[in-house]
């Protein structure tokens, strides 16, 4: 598939879903790491399971069109930044 075909199949709504999903994923990952550090097994296991469900959504998106990696990466950055900023 060439670059033009990728843009033809790129869906802005799907990109938005991936973007917000990865804000959640990376926010959850930071929260997951804090829960592990605080030795809270139920909280860390639950957040980890939910996090992997959302990761699967992102993987299914960018396997079909690698342009979805852009909103994924941006959402990831924002999610981590917000959680770390608020945990001070």
C-alpha positions in Angstrom: 0.0 0.0 0.0 1.5 3.4 -1.0 1.3 6.6 1.0 -1.7 8.0 -1.1 -3.7 4.8 -0.3 -2.9 5.2 3.4 -4.4 8.7 3.3 -7.5 7.5 1.4 -8.2 4.9 4.2 -7.3 7.3 7.0 -10.4 8.1 9.1 -10.2 11.2 11.3 -12.8 9.8 13.7 -10.7 6.6 14.2 -7.6 8.8 14.7 -9.5 10.7 17.4 -10.5 7.5 19.1 -6.9 6.2 19.0 -5.7 9.6 20.3 -8.0 9.6 23.4 -7.5 5.9 24.0 -3.8 6.5 24.3 -4.2 9.4 26.6 -6.0 6.9 28.8 -3.5 4.1 28.2 -0.4 6.2 29.2 -2.3 7.8 32.0 -3.2 4.3 33.2 0.3 3.1 32.7 1.7 5.8 35.0 -1.1 5.0 37.5 -0.3 1.3 37.1 3.4 2.0 37.9 2.5 4.0 41.0 0.1 1.2 42.2 2.9 -1.4 41.8 5.3 0.8 43.7 2.7 1.1 46.5 2.3 -2.7 46.4 -1.5 -2.6 45.7 -2.0 -5.8 43.8 -5.8 -5.5 43.0 -5.5 -1.9 41.7 -2.4 -2.7 39.6 -3.9 -5.9 38.1 -7.1 -4.2 37.2 -5.5 -1.1 35.7 -3.1 -3.4 33.8 -5.9 -5.5 32.3 -7.8 -2.4 31.2 -4.7 -0.9 29.8 -3.9 -3.9 27.6 -7.5 -3.9 26.3 -7.0 -0.3 25.1 -3.5 -1.1 23.7 -5.2 -3.8 21.5 -7.5 -1.1 20.0 -4.4 0.9 19.1 -2.6 -2.0 17.6 -5.5 -3.0 15.5 -5.7 0.5 14.2 -2.1 1.0 13.1 -1.6 -2.5 11.8 -4.2 -1.5 9.1 -2.7 2.0 8.6 0.5 3.2 10.1 -0.6 6.8 10.0 -2.6 6.1 13.2 0.8 6.0 15.0 0.8 9.8 15.0 -2.3 10.3 17.1 -1.3 7.3 19.2 2.1 8.9 20.0 0.6 12.3 20.8 -2.0 10.8 23.0 0.6 8.8 24.8 2.7 11.8 25.5 -0.2 13.8 26.8 -1.5 11.0 29.0 1.8 10.5 30.7 2.5 14.2 31.1 -0.9 14.8 32.8 -0.6 12.0 35.3 3.0 12.8 36.2 2.2 16.5 36.5 -0.8 15.8 38.8 1.1 13.3 41.0 3.6 15.9 42.3 
